Amino acid sequence: MAYVNSSRAVRVTLADRIAAFFTVIRVSAARRALFSQTMNELNNLTDRELADLGIARDNIRSIAQEAASAR
């Protein structure tokens, strides 16, 4: 088994942790907004328009989830 001995210590400050926390919140909010926007836009389409796009109304939620997680 090999071990790596590094003389450089990584210091994570409280400010780093707070910044990371707010980054996670921002990313989550952006994903939720994209999910909601996609859901609203697809739900506002008629069945005919959805059929033209090859989308079944039952698949709207999964499509919105995929769109939000792809970011």
All heavy atoms as TSV, in Angstrom:
chain	resi	resn	atom	element	x	y	z
A	1	MET	N	N	0.839	-1.164	0.000
A	1	MET	CA	C	0.000	0.000	0.000
A	1	MET	C	C	0.889	1.234	0.000
A	1	MET	O	O	1.849	1.313	0.736
A	1	MET	CB	C	-0.881	-0.044	1.240
A	1	MET	CG	C	-1.992	0.939	1.196
A	1	MET	SD	S	-3.104	0.751	2.582
A	1	MET	CE	C	-4.271	-0.383	1.898
A	2	ALA	N	N	0.535	2.194	-0.818
A	2	ALA	CA	C	1.341	3.407	-0.922
A	2	ALA	C	C	0.666	4.548	-0.177
A	2	ALA	O	O	-0.550	4.682	-0.163
A	2	ALA	CB	C	1.522	3.784	-2.379
A	3	TYR	N	N	1.471	5.356	0.459
A	3	TYR	CA	C	0.979	6.522	1.180
A	3	TYR	C	C	1.646	7.766	0.627
A	3	TYR	O	O	2.808	7.734	0.252
A	3	TYR	CB	C	1.287	6.422	2.680
A	3	TYR	CG	C	0.544	5.320	3.371
A	3	TYR	CD1	C	1.140	4.091	3.585
A	3	TYR	CD2	C	-0.766	5.509	3.791
A	3	TYR	CE1	C	0.460	3.068	4.211
A	3	TYR	CE2	C	-1.456	4.499	4.417
A	3	TYR	CZ	C	-0.844	3.280	4.628
A	3	TYR	OH	O	-1.526	2.275	5.249
A	4	VAL	N	N	0.904	8.830	0.597
A	4	VAL	CA	C	1.455	10.090	0.141
A	4	VAL	C	C	1.539	11.008	1.353
A	4	VAL	O	O	0.565	11.217	2.068
A	4	VAL	CB	C	0.561	10.736	-0.938
A	4	VAL	CG1	C	1.084	12.097	-1.321
A	4	VAL	CG2	C	0.468	9.827	-2.146
A	5	ASN	N	N	2.739	11.530	1.576
A	5	ASN	CA	C	2.930	12.456	2.674
A	5	ASN	C	C	3.073	13.847	2.088
A	5	ASN	O	O	4.042	14.159	1.428
A	5	ASN	CB	C	4.178	12.076	3.482
A	5	ASN	CG	C	4.339	12.935	4.706
A	5	ASN	OD1	O	3.499	13.779	4.987
A	5	ASN	ND2	N	5.410	12.713	5.435
A	6	SER	N	N	2.097	14.649	2.347
A	6	SER	CA	C	2.115	15.999	1.793
A	6	SER	C	C	2.444	16.985	2.903
A	6	SER	O	O	1.892	16.930	3.986
A	6	SER	CB	C	0.752	16.341	1.187
A	6	SER	OG	O	0.754	17.667	0.746
A	7	SER	N	N	3.335	17.876	2.615
A	7	SER	CA	C	3.711	18.862	3.621
A	7	SER	C	C	2.822	20.105	3.560
A	7	SER	O	O	2.923	20.972	4.404
A	7	SER	CB	C	5.181	19.262	3.447
A	7	SER	OG	O	5.347	19.849	2.184
A	8	ARG	N	N	1.967	20.155	2.544
A	8	ARG	CA	C	1.088	21.313	2.396
A	8	ARG	C	C	-0.259	21.010	3.024
A	8	ARG	O	O	-0.950	20.088	2.635
A	8	ARG	CB	C	0.886	21.635	0.927
A	8	ARG	CG	C	2.154	22.182	0.307
A	8	ARG	CD	C	2.066	22.435	-1.160
A	8	ARG	NE	N	0.726	22.645	-1.685
A	8	ARG	CZ	C	0.475	23.170	-2.850
A	8	ARG	NH1	N	1.462	23.537	-3.630
A	8	ARG	NH2	N	-0.749	23.317	-3.277
A	9	ALA	N	N	-0.621	21.753	3.990
A	9	ALA	CA	C	-1.914	21.582	4.651
A	9	ALA	C	C	-2.948	22.479	3.981
A	9	ALA	O	O	-2.649	23.613	3.619
A	9	ALA	CB	C	-1.801	21.920	6.122
A	10	VAL	N	N	-4.121	21.953	3.848
A	10	VAL	CA	C	-5.213	22.732	3.287
A	10	VAL	C	C	-6.019	23.281	4.453
A	10	VAL	O	O	-6.488	22.540	5.301
A	10	VAL	CB	C	-6.107	21.853	2.391
A	10	VAL	CG1	C	-7.289	22.649	1.882
A	10	VAL	CG2	C	-5.298	21.285	1.242
A	11	ARG	N	N	-6.145	24.577	4.490
A	11	ARG	CA	C	-6.883	25.217	5.576
A	11	ARG	C	C	-8.220	25.719	5.046
A	11	ARG	O	O	-8.264	26.483	4.090
A	11	ARG	CB	C	-6.085	26.371	6.162
A	11	ARG	CG	C	-4.822	25.903	6.830
A	11	ARG	CD	C	-4.063	27.075	7.383
A	11	ARG	NE	N	-2.751	26.617	7.796
A	11	ARG	CZ	C	-2.284	26.736	9.022
A	11	ARG	NH1	N	-3.017	27.319	9.938
A	11	ARG	NH2	N	-1.095	26.285	9.319
A	12	VAL	N	N	-9.238	25.264	5.683
A	12	VAL	CA	C	-10.577	25.698	5.321
A	12	VAL	C	C	-11.074	26.602	6.443
A	12	VAL	O	O	-11.232	26.171	7.572
A	12	VAL	CB	C	-11.529	24.502	5.140
A	12	VAL	CG1	C	-12.918	24.982	4.779
A	12	VAL	CG2	C	-10.994	23.556	4.075
A	13	THR	N	N	-11.291	27.823	6.085
A	13	THR	CA	C	-11.710	28.802	7.087
A	13	THR	C	C	-13.232	28.824	7.204
A	13	THR	O	O	-13.952	28.263	6.372
A	13	THR	CB	C	-11.220	30.205	6.719
A	13	THR	OG1	O	-11.863	30.606	5.502
A	13	THR	CG2	C	-9.709	30.237	6.538
A	14	LEU	N	N	-13.697	29.485	8.216
A	14	LEU	CA	C	-15.133	29.654	8.398
A	14	LEU	C	C	-15.733	30.413	7.210
A	14	LEU	O	O	-16.823	30.077	6.735
A	14	LEU	CB	C	-15.422	30.397	9.709
A	14	LEU	CG	C	-16.887	30.667	10.023
A	14	LEU	CD1	C	-17.663	29.367	10.104
A	14	LEU	CD2	C	-17.011	31.459	11.294
A	15	ALA	N	N	-15.011	31.387	6.714
A	15	ALA	CA	C	-15.493	32.153	5.549
A	15	ALA	C	C	-15.634	31.245	4.328
A	15	ALA	O	O	-16.596	31.389	3.560
A	15	ALA	CB	C	-14.538	33.299	5.248
A	16	ASP	N	N	-14.705	30.302	4.150
A	16	ASP	CA	C	-14.802	29.345	3.043
A	16	ASP	C	C	-16.052	28.479	3.179
A	16	ASP	O	O	-16.748	28.201	2.202
A	16	ASP	CB	C	-13.568	28.451	2.994
A	16	ASP	CG	C	-12.298	29.196	2.628
A	16	ASP	OD1	O	-12.395	30.257	1.971
A	16	ASP	OD2	O	-11.208	28.714	3.006
A	17	ARG	N	N	-16.312	28.025	4.385
A	17	ARG	CA	C	-17.478	27.177	4.625
A	17	ARG	C	C	-18.778	27.950	4.390
A	17	ARG	O	O	-19.728	27.417	3.817
A	17	ARG	CB	C	-17.450	26.628	6.043
A	17	ARG	CG	C	-16.371	25.607	6.242
A	17	ARG	CD	C	-16.391	25.064	7.638
A	17	ARG	NE	N	-15.266	24.156	7.834
A	17	ARG	CZ	C	-15.088	23.461	8.921
A	17	ARG	NH1	N	-15.934	23.561	9.930
A	17	ARG	NH2	N	-14.053	22.651	9.031
A	18	ILE	N	N	-18.803	29.187	4.826
A	18	ILE	CA	C	-20.000	30.009	4.627
A	18	ILE	C	C	-20.204	30.279	3.139
A	18	ILE	O	O	-21.328	30.188	2.629
A	18	ILE	CB	C	-19.897	31.320	5.431
A	18	ILE	CG1	C	-19.973	31.005	6.925
A	18	ILE	CG2	C	-20.984	32.312	5.014
A	18	ILE	CD1	C	-19.669	32.176	7.833
A	19	ALA	N	N	-19.136	30.571	2.435
A	19	ALA	CA	C	-19.230	30.814	0.990
A	19	ALA	C	C	-19.720	29.559	0.270
A	19	ALA	O	O	-20.564	29.643	-0.634
A	19	ALA	CB	C	-17.880	31.254	0.432
A	20	ALA	N	N	-19.223	28.401	0.662
A	20	ALA	CA	C	-19.650	27.141	0.055
A	20	ALA	C	C	-21.129	26.885	0.330
A	20	ALA	O	O	-21.875	26.435	-0.554
A	20	ALA	CB	C	-18.805	25.991	0.577
A	21	PHE	N	N	-21.560	27.186	1.542
A	21	PHE	CA	C	-22.963	27.009	1.914
A	21	PHE	C	C	-23.862	27.870	1.015
A	21	PHE	O	O	-24.859	27.386	0.471
A	21	PHE	CB	C	-23.164	27.390	3.382
A	21	PHE	CG	C	-24.603	27.427	3.799
A	21	PHE	CD1	C	-25.305	26.258	4.020
A	21	PHE	CD2	C	-25.256	28.633	3.971
A	21	PHE	CE1	C	-26.637	26.290	4.404
A	21	PHE	CE2	C	-26.580	28.678	4.359
A	21	PHE	CZ	C	-27.272	27.499	4.581
A	22	PHE	N	N	-23.499	29.133	0.852
A	22	PHE	CA	C	-24.325	30.016	0.024
A	22	PHE	C	C	-24.252	29.646	-1.456
A	22	PHE	O	O	-25.215	29.849	-2.195
A	22	PHE	CB	C	-23.971	31.484	0.263
A	22	PHE	CG	C	-24.530	32.004	1.552
A	22	PHE	CD1	C	-23.696	32.317	2.602
A	22	PHE	CD2	C	-25.887	32.141	1.726
A	22	PHE	CE1	C	-24.206	32.779	3.804
A	22	PHE	CE2	C	-26.427	32.597	2.914
A	22	PHE	CZ	C	-25.577	32.917	3.971
A	23	THR	N	N	-23.143	29.077	-1.880
A	23	THR	CA	C	-23.043	28.593	-3.262
A	23	THR	C	C	-24.016	27.443	-3.482
A	23	THR	O	O	-24.705	27.388	-4.505
A	23	THR	CB	C	-21.602	28.151	-3.579
A	23	THR	OG1	O	-20.740	29.281	-3.447
A	23	THR	CG2	C	-21.493	27.592	-4.985
A	24	VAL	N	N	-24.091	26.533	-2.532
A	24	VAL	CA	C	-25.033	25.413	-2.628
A	24	VAL	C	C	-26.464	25.931	-2.662
A	24	VAL	O	O	-27.291	25.457	-3.455
A	24	VAL	CB	C	-24.830	24.425	-1.452
A	24	VAL	CG1	C	-25.973	23.427	-1.363
A	24	VAL	CG2	C	-23.505	23.710	-1.586
A	25	ILE	N	N	-26.764	26.918	-1.840
A	25	ILE	CA	C	-28.111	27.501	-1.818
A	25	ILE	C	C	-28.440	28.148	-3.163
A	25	ILE	O	O	-29.529	27.957	-3.710
A	25	ILE	CB	C	-28.245	28.548	-0.683
A	25	ILE	CG1	C	-28.051	27.902	0.678
A	25	ILE	CG2	C	-29.575	29.294	-0.764
A	25	ILE	CD1	C	-29.089	26.878	1.038
A	26	ARG	N	N	-27.477	28.919	-3.717
A	26	ARG	CA	C	-27.692	29.575	-5.014
A	26	ARG	C	C	-27.919	28.557	-6.126
A	26	ARG	O	O	-28.825	28.719	-6.955
A	26	ARG	CB	C	-26.487	30.450	-5.360
A	26	ARG	CG	C	-26.745	31.912	-5.270
A	26	ARG	CD	C	-25.642	32.787	-5.861
A	26	ARG	NE	N	-24.292	32.279	-5.747
A	26	ARG	CZ	C	-23.487	32.450	-4.700
A	26	ARG	NH1	N	-23.912	33.100	-3.640
A	26	ARG	NH2	N	-22.267	31.980	-4.692
A	27	VAL	N	N	-27.110	27.512	-6.154
A	27	VAL	CA	C	-27.238	26.484	-7.196
A	27	VAL	C	C	-28.575	25.768	-7.062
A	27	VAL	O	O	-29.269	25.524	-8.054
A	27	VAL	CB	C	-26.052	25.492	-7.139
A	27	VAL	CG1	C	-26.299	24.284	-8.009
A	27	VAL	CG2	C	-24.764	26.194	-7.549
A	28	SER	N	N	-28.955	25.442	-5.835
A	28	SER	CA	C	-30.241	24.772	-5.611
A	28	SER	C	C	-31.401	25.643	-6.054
A	28	SER	O	O	-32.353	25.158	-6.672
A	28	SER	CB	C	-30.395	24.408	-4.135
A	28	SER	OG	O	-29.433	23.457	-3.762
A	29	ALA	N	N	-31.338	26.920	-5.750
A	29	ALA	CA	C	-32.406	27.844	-6.143
A	29	ALA	C	C	-32.482	27.965	-7.664
A	29	ALA	O	O	-33.582	28.001	-8.236
A	29	ALA	CB	C	-32.184	29.209	-5.510
A	30	ALA	N	N	-31.336	28.013	-8.314
A	30	ALA	CA	C	-31.317	28.114	-9.781
A	30	ALA	C	C	-31.897	26.849	-10.415
A	30	ALA	O	O	-32.665	26.921	-11.388
A	30	ALA	CB	C	-29.899	28.350	-10.273
A	31	ARG	N	N	-31.560	25.695	-9.862
A	31	ARG	CA	C	-32.099	24.437	-10.394
A	31	ARG	C	C	-33.605	24.362	-10.185
A	31	ARG	O	O	-34.345	23.919	-11.063
A	31	ARG	CB	C	-31.419	23.240	-9.731
A	31	ARG	CG	C	-30.033	23.013	-10.247
A	31	ARG	CD	C	-29.409	21.793	-9.630
A	31	ARG	NE	N	-28.092	21.580	-10.215
A	31	ARG	CZ	C	-27.184	20.797	-9.687
A	31	ARG	NH1	N	-27.420	20.130	-8.577
A	31	ARG	NH2	N	-26.015	20.653	-10.281
A	32	ARG	N	N	-34.053	24.785	-9.011
A	32	ARG	CA	C	-35.495	24.756	-8.734
A	32	ARG	C	C	-36.231	25.712	-9.667
A	32	ARG	O	O	-37.315	25.408	-10.165
A	32	ARG	CB	C	-35.750	25.135	-7.268
A	32	ARG	CG	C	-37.185	25.088	-6.865
A	32	ARG	CD	C	-37.713	23.689	-6.934
A	32	ARG	NE	N	-39.155	23.703	-6.684
A	32	ARG	CZ	C	-39.920	22.675	-6.827
A	32	ARG	NH1	N	-39.417	21.514	-7.197
A	32	ARG	NH2	N	-41.197	22.749	-6.602
A	33	ALA	N	N	-35.650	26.874	-9.925
A	33	ALA	CA	C	-36.274	27.838	-10.832
A	33	ALA	C	C	-36.364	27.271	-12.247
A	33	ALA	O	O	-37.392	27.422	-12.922
A	33	ALA	CB	C	-35.495	29.148	-10.829
A	34	LEU	N	N	-35.310	26.610	-12.695
A	34	LEU	CA	C	-35.322	26.006	-14.033
A	34	LEU	C	C	-36.354	24.887	-14.100
A	34	LEU	O	O	-37.077	24.754	-15.086
A	34	LEU	CB	C	-33.936	25.475	-14.394
A	34	LEU	CG	C	-33.812	24.838	-15.774
A	34	LEU	CD1	C	-34.189	25.826	-16.869
A	34	LEU	CD2	C	-32.407	24.312	-15.989
A	35	PHE	N	N	-36.440	24.087	-13.045
A	35	PHE	CA	C	-37.441	23.026	-12.986
A	35	PHE	C	C	-38.840	23.615	-13.100
A	35	PHE	O	O	-39.651	23.167	-13.910
A	35	PHE	CB	C	-37.292	22.230	-11.681
A	35	PHE	CG	C	-38.398	21.237	-11.453
A	35	PHE	CD1	C	-38.375	20.003	-12.074
A	35	PHE	CD2	C	-39.463	21.545	-10.612
A	35	PHE	CE1	C	-39.400	19.087	-11.870
A	35	PHE	CE2	C	-40.489	20.648	-10.398
A	35	PHE	CZ	C	-40.454	19.413	-11.026
A	36	SER	N	N	-39.122	24.634	-12.313
A	36	SER	CA	C	-40.451	25.267	-12.316
A	36	SER	C	C	-40.771	25.899	-13.662
A	36	SER	O	O	-41.891	25.762	-14.174
A	36	SER	CB	C	-40.535	26.321	-11.217
A	36	SER	OG	O	-40.422	25.716	-9.958
A	37	GLN	N	N	-39.790	26.573	-14.246
A	37	GLN	CA	C	-40.005	27.209	-15.548
A	37	GLN	C	C	-40.301	26.163	-16.616
A	37	GLN	O	O	-41.219	26.323	-17.428
A	37	GLN	CB	C	-38.784	28.032	-15.945
A	37	GLN	CG	C	-38.918	28.700	-17.283
A	37	GLN	CD	C	-37.656	29.451	-17.698
A	37	GLN	OE1	O	-36.656	29.433	-16.993
A	37	GLN	NE2	N	-37.712	30.106	-18.834
A	38	THR	N	N	-39.548	25.082	-16.612
A	38	THR	CA	C	-39.759	24.018	-17.596
A	38	THR	C	C	-41.135	23.388	-17.411
A	38	THR	O	O	-41.854	23.150	-18.384
A	38	THR	CB	C	-38.657	22.947	-17.478
A	38	THR	OG1	O	-37.387	23.572	-17.615
A	38	THR	CG2	C	-38.807	21.881	-18.552
A	39	MET	N	N	-41.500	23.118	-16.146
A	39	MET	CA	C	-42.823	22.547	-15.868
A	39	MET	C	C	-43.921	23.477	-16.378
A	39	MET	O	O	-44.856	23.029	-17.055
A	39	MET	CB	C	-42.995	22.325	-14.361
A	39	MET	CG	C	-42.263	21.150	-13.790
A	39	MET	SD	S	-42.970	19.565	-14.239
A	39	MET	CE	C	-44.538	19.626	-13.389
A	40	ASN	N	N	-43.812	24.762	-16.060
A	40	ASN	CA	C	-44.841	25.727	-16.481
A	40	ASN	C	C	-44.949	25.814	-17.999
A	40	ASN	O	O	-46.052	25.808	-18.548
A	40	ASN	CB	C	-44.560	27.105	-15.898
A	40	ASN	CG	C	-44.792	27.161	-14.408
A	40	ASN	OD1	O	-45.543	26.353	-13.852
A	40	ASN	ND2	N	-44.139	28.100	-13.743
A	41	GLU	N	N	-43.817	25.906	-18.661
A	41	GLU	CA	C	-43.850	26.050	-20.113
A	41	GLU	C	C	-44.427	24.812	-20.792
A	41	GLU	O	O	-45.228	24.924	-21.721
A	41	GLU	CB	C	-42.453	26.349	-20.641
A	41	GLU	CG	C	-41.979	27.750	-20.305
A	41	GLU	CD	C	-40.585	28.052	-20.825
A	41	GLU	OE1	O	-40.010	27.219	-21.550
A	41	GLU	OE2	O	-40.070	29.138	-20.505
A	42	LEU	N	N	-44.027	23.625	-20.324
A	42	LEU	CA	C	-44.546	22.408	-20.949
A	42	LEU	C	C	-46.012	22.175	-20.596
A	42	LEU	O	O	-46.779	21.698	-21.437
A	42	LEU	CB	C	-43.689	21.204	-20.544
A	42	LEU	CG	C	-42.277	21.169	-21.131
A	42	LEU	CD1	C	-41.496	19.978	-20.597
A	42	LEU	CD2	C	-42.308	21.151	-22.654
A	43	ASN	N	N	-46.414	22.506	-19.379
A	43	ASN	CA	C	-47.825	22.338	-19.001
A	43	ASN	C	C	-48.732	23.297	-19.753
A	43	ASN	O	O	-49.919	23.013	-19.919
A	43	ASN	CB	C	-48.003	22.526	-17.496
A	43	ASN	CG	C	-47.688	21.265	-16.736
A	43	ASN	OD1	O	-47.967	20.157	-17.192
A	43	ASN	ND2	N	-47.077	21.416	-15.569
A	44	ASN	N	N	-48.198	24.423	-20.212
A	44	ASN	CA	C	-49.007	25.390	-20.956
A	44	ASN	C	C	-49.198	25.007	-22.423
A	44	ASN	O	O	-50.014	25.617	-23.112
A	44	ASN	CB	C	-48.404	26.788	-20.861
A	44	ASN	CG	C	-48.593	27.389	-19.486
A	44	ASN	OD1	O	-49.551	27.061	-18.786
A	44	ASN	ND2	N	-47.683	28.260	-19.085
A	45	LEU	N	N	-48.462	24.014	-22.885
A	45	LEU	CA	C	-48.623	23.560	-24.267
A	45	LEU	C	C	-49.860	22.675	-24.382
A	45	LEU	O	O	-50.237	21.977	-23.439
A	45	LEU	CB	C	-47.383	22.773	-24.717
A	45	LEU	CG	C	-46.071	23.542	-24.796
A	45	LEU	CD1	C	-44.931	22.593	-25.179
A	45	LEU	CD2	C	-46.159	24.686	-25.792
A	46	THR	N	N	-50.454	22.697	-25.560
A	46	THR	CA	C	-51.600	21.813	-25.805
A	46	THR	C	C	-51.087	20.397	-26.042
A	46	THR	O	O	-49.892	20.176	-26.295
A	46	THR	CB	C	-52.392	22.282	-27.035
A	46	THR	OG1	O	-51.563	22.148	-28.195
A	46	THR	CG2	C	-52.868	23.725	-26.886
A	47	ASP	N	N	-52.017	19.446	-25.996
A	47	ASP	CA	C	-51.636	18.055	-26.269
A	47	ASP	C	C	-51.083	17.915	-27.687
A	47	ASP	O	O	-50.166	17.122	-27.930
A	47	ASP	CB	C	-52.827	17.119	-26.069
A	47	ASP	CG	C	-53.197	16.961	-24.600
A	47	ASP	OD1	O	-52.322	17.192	-23.738
A	47	ASP	OD2	O	-54.353	16.602	-24.323
A	48	ARG	N	N	-51.622	18.676	-28.593
A	48	ARG	CA	C	-51.162	18.626	-29.986
A	48	ARG	C	C	-49.729	19.137	-30.092
A	48	ARG	O	O	-48.891	18.555	-30.767
A	48	ARG	CB	C	-52.108	19.481	-30.856
A	48	ARG	CG	C	-51.683	19.694	-32.278
A	48	ARG	CD	C	-51.827	18.416	-33.086
A	48	ARG	NE	N	-51.282	18.545	-34.410
A	48	ARG	CZ	C	-52.034	18.638	-35.507
A	48	ARG	NH1	N	-53.332	18.617	-35.421
A	48	ARG	NH2	N	-51.454	18.738	-36.672
A	49	GLU	N	N	-49.426	20.254	-29.403
A	49	GLU	CA	C	-48.073	20.808	-29.429
A	49	GLU	C	C	-47.074	19.854	-28.780
A	49	GLU	O	O	-45.965	19.670	-29.275
A	49	GLU	CB	C	-48.045	22.159	-28.721
A	49	GLU	CG	C	-48.806	23.243	-29.474
A	49	GLU	CD	C	-49.014	24.504	-28.666
A	49	GLU	OE1	O	-49.138	24.416	-27.429
A	49	GLU	OE2	O	-49.056	25.580	-29.285
A	50	LEU	N	N	-47.495	19.231	-27.683
A	50	LEU	CA	C	-46.619	18.247	-27.041
A	50	LEU	C	C	-46.372	17.052	-27.956
A	50	LEU	O	O	-45.248	16.551	-28.044
A	50	LEU	CB	C	-47.224	17.778	-25.707
A	50	LEU	CG	C	-47.197	18.782	-24.568
A	50	LEU	CD1	C	-48.014	18.262	-23.399
A	50	LEU	CD2	C	-45.771	19.059	-24.138
A	51	ALA	N	N	-47.415	16.611	-28.646
A	51	ALA	CA	C	-47.272	15.487	-29.569
A	51	ALA	C	C	-46.315	15.846	-30.704
A	51	ALA	O	O	-45.502	15.004	-31.127
A	51	ALA	CB	C	-48.635	15.081	-30.127
A	52	ASP	N	N	-46.393	17.081	-31.176
A	52	ASP	CA	C	-45.475	17.533	-32.230
A	52	ASP	C	C	-44.025	17.480	-31.754
A	52	ASP	O	O	-43.111	17.247	-32.546
A	52	ASP	CB	C	-45.807	18.960	-32.671
A	52	ASP	CG	C	-47.080	19.034	-33.507
A	52	ASP	OD1	O	-47.553	17.970	-33.981
A	52	ASP	OD2	O	-47.606	20.152	-33.676
A	53	LEU	N	N	-43.813	17.710	-30.450
A	53	LEU	CA	C	-42.466	17.649	-29.874
A	53	LEU	C	C	-42.071	16.229	-29.466
A	53	LEU	O	O	-40.940	15.994	-29.051
A	53	LEU	CB	C	-42.381	18.570	-28.650
A	53	LEU	CG	C	-42.549	20.061	-28.914
A	53	LEU	CD1	C	-42.659	20.818	-27.600
A	53	LEU	CD2	C	-41.381	20.570	-29.736
A	54	GLY	N	N	-43.024	15.307	-29.544
A	54	GLY	CA	C	-42.747	13.930	-29.154
A	54	GLY	C	C	-42.723	13.740	-27.649
A	54	GLY	O	O	-42.012	12.880	-27.123
A	55	ILE	N	N	-43.506	14.551	-26.949
A	55	ILE	CA	C	-43.539	14.507	-25.487
A	55	ILE	C	C	-44.940	14.107	-25.037
A	55	ILE	O	O	-45.933	14.708	-25.457
A	55	ILE	CB	C	-43.192	15.885	-24.885
A	55	ILE	CG1	C	-41.773	16.292	-25.267
A	55	ILE	CG2	C	-43.355	15.872	-23.370
A	55	ILE	CD1	C	-41.413	17.709	-24.871
A	56	ALA	N	N	-45.002	13.098	-24.178
A	56	ALA	CA	C	-46.278	12.735	-23.564
A	56	ALA	C	C	-46.453	13.588	-22.314
A	56	ALA	O	O	-45.480	13.910	-21.627
A	56	ALA	CB	C	-46.287	11.259	-23.198
A	57	ARG	N	N	-47.689	13.966	-22.023
A	57	ARG	CA	C	-47.956	14.810	-20.862
A	57	ARG	C	C	-47.466	14.154	-19.579
A	57	ARG	O	O	-47.035	14.827	-18.649
A	57	ARG	CB	C	-49.447	15.124	-20.765
A	57	ARG	CG	C	-49.723	16.240	-19.807
A	57	ARG	CD	C	-51.072	16.880	-20.012
A	57	ARG	NE	N	-51.236	17.656	-21.223
A	57	ARG	CZ	C	-50.808	18.911	-21.379
A	57	ARG	NH1	N	-50.171	19.511	-20.426
A	57	ARG	NH2	N	-51.008	19.548	-22.514
A	58	ASP	N	N	-47.480	12.832	-19.519
A	58	ASP	CA	C	-47.002	12.103	-18.338
A	58	ASP	C	C	-45.499	12.262	-18.126
A	58	ASP	O	O	-45.003	12.009	-17.027
A	58	ASP	CB	C	-47.320	10.612	-18.455
A	58	ASP	CG	C	-48.814	10.334	-18.428
A	58	ASP	OD1	O	-49.576	11.222	-17.998
A	58	ASP	OD2	O	-49.214	9.216	-18.832
A	59	ASN	N	N	-44.766	12.628	-19.153
A	59	ASN	CA	C	-43.306	12.727	-19.064
A	59	ASN	C	C	-42.807	14.126	-18.716
A	59	ASN	O	O	-41.598	14.333	-18.608
A	59	ASN	CB	C	-42.664	12.303	-20.384
A	59	ASN	CG	C	-42.895	10.848	-20.687
A	59	ASN	OD1	O	-43.149	10.047	-19.793
A	59	ASN	ND2	N	-42.817	10.493	-21.962
A	60	ILE	N	N	-43.695	15.067	-18.546
A	60	ILE	CA	C	-43.288	16.459	-18.313
A	60	ILE	C	C	-42.424	16.580	-17.065
A	60	ILE	O	O	-41.380	17.229	-17.078
A	60	ILE	CB	C	-44.509	17.395	-18.252
A	60	ILE	CG1	C	-45.125	17.513	-19.648
A	60	ILE	CG2	C	-44.131	18.767	-17.718
A	60	ILE	CD1	C	-46.407	18.328	-19.695
A	61	ARG	N	N	-42.824	15.962	-15.962
A	61	ARG	CA	C	-42.060	16.072	-14.713
A	61	ARG	C	C	-40.650	15.513	-14.884
A	61	ARG	O	O	-39.677	16.139	-14.473
A	61	ARG	CB	C	-42.762	15.348	-13.575
A	61	ARG	CG	C	-41.967	15.411	-12.272
A	61	ARG	CD	C	-42.728	14.857	-11.101
A	61	ARG	NE	N	-43.817	15.697	-10.661
A	61	ARG	CZ	C	-43.665	16.809	-9.943
A	61	ARG	NH1	N	-42.471	17.199	-9.584
A	61	ARG	NH2	N	-44.699	17.527	-9.582
A	62	SER	N	N	-40.511	14.363	-15.517
A	62	SER	CA	C	-39.167	13.781	-15.679
A	62	SER	C	C	-38.302	14.622	-16.614
A	62	SER	O	O	-37.099	14.747	-16.409
A	62	SER	CB	C	-39.254	12.332	-16.167
A	62	SER	OG	O	-39.844	12.262	-17.435
A	63	ILE	N	N	-38.927	15.210	-17.626
A	63	ILE	CA	C	-38.178	16.090	-18.535
A	63	ILE	C	C	-37.690	17.325	-17.781
A	63	ILE	O	O	-36.549	17.757	-17.936
A	63	ILE	CB	C	-39.050	16.471	-19.749
A	63	ILE	CG1	C	-39.257	15.248	-20.629
A	63	ILE	CG2	C	-38.423	17.615	-20.539
A	63	ILE	CD1	C	-40.290	15.430	-21.717
A	64	ALA	N	N	-38.544	17.888	-16.939
A	64	ALA	CA	C	-38.165	19.063	-16.151
A	64	ALA	C	C	-37.058	18.717	-15.164
A	64	ALA	O	O	-36.125	19.492	-14.954
A	64	ALA	CB	C	-39.379	19.625	-15.415
A	65	GLN	N	N	-37.138	17.536	-14.563
A	65	GLN	CA	C	-36.085	17.106	-13.636
A	65	GLN	C	C	-34.749	16.935	-14.359
A	65	GLN	O	O	-33.701	17.320	-13.851
A	65	GLN	CB	C	-36.483	15.813	-12.936
A	65	GLN	CG	C	-37.557	16.011	-11.902
A	65	GLN	CD	C	-38.103	14.703	-11.346
A	65	GLN	OE1	O	-38.014	13.659	-11.991
A	65	GLN	NE2	N	-38.664	14.778	-10.158
A	66	GLU	N	N	-34.792	16.344	-15.546
A	66	GLU	CA	C	-33.568	16.186	-16.339
A	66	GLU	C	C	-32.993	17.541	-16.723
A	66	GLU	O	O	-31.772	17.735	-16.671
A	66	GLU	CB	C	-33.856	15.382	-17.606
A	66	GLU	CG	C	-34.050	13.915	-17.389
A	66	GLU	CD	C	-34.355	13.178	-18.670
A	66	GLU	OE1	O	-33.856	13.603	-19.745
A	66	GLU	OE2	O	-35.099	12.180	-18.612
A	67	ALA	N	N	-33.836	18.464	-17.095
A	67	ALA	CA	C	-33.366	19.795	-17.477
A	67	ALA	C	C	-32.703	20.491	-16.292
A	67	ALA	O	O	-31.653	21.121	-16.437
A	67	ALA	CB	C	-34.528	20.648	-17.991
A	68	ALA	N	N	-33.271	20.349	-15.120
A	68	ALA	CA	C	-32.736	21.006	-13.929
A	68	ALA	C	C	-31.447	20.344	-13.457
A	68	ALA	O	O	-30.544	21.020	-12.973
A	68	ALA	CB	C	-33.767	20.986	-12.806
A	69	SER	N	N	-31.338	19.043	-13.600
A	69	SER	CA	C	-30.129	18.369	-13.118
A	69	SER	C	C	-28.978	18.457	-14.109
A	69	SER	O	O	-27.825	18.231	-13.731
A	69	SER	CB	C	-30.423	16.902	-12.811
A	69	SER	OG	O	-30.749	16.206	-14.002
A	70	ALA	N	N	-29.260	18.830	-15.347
A	70	ALA	CA	C	-28.202	18.925	-16.359
A	70	ALA	C	C	-27.343	20.155	-16.184
A	70	ALA	O	O	-26.260	20.245	-16.733
A	70	ALA	CB	C	-28.827	18.939	-17.768
A	71	ARG	N	N	-27.792	21.097	-15.381
A	71	ARG	CA	C	-27.031	22.333	-15.170
A	71	ARG	C	C	-25.789	22.083	-14.433
A	71	ARG	O	O	-25.480	21.510	-13.554
A	71	ARG	CB	C	-27.875	23.334	-14.410
A	71	ARG	CG	C	-28.733	24.121	-15.356
A	71	ARG	CD	C	-29.351	25.248	-14.631
A	71	ARG	NE	N	-28.569	26.419	-14.926
A	71	ARG	CZ	C	-28.590	27.508	-14.226
A	71	ARG	NH1	N	-29.317	27.590	-13.170
A	71	ARG	NH2	N	-27.893	28.544	-14.551
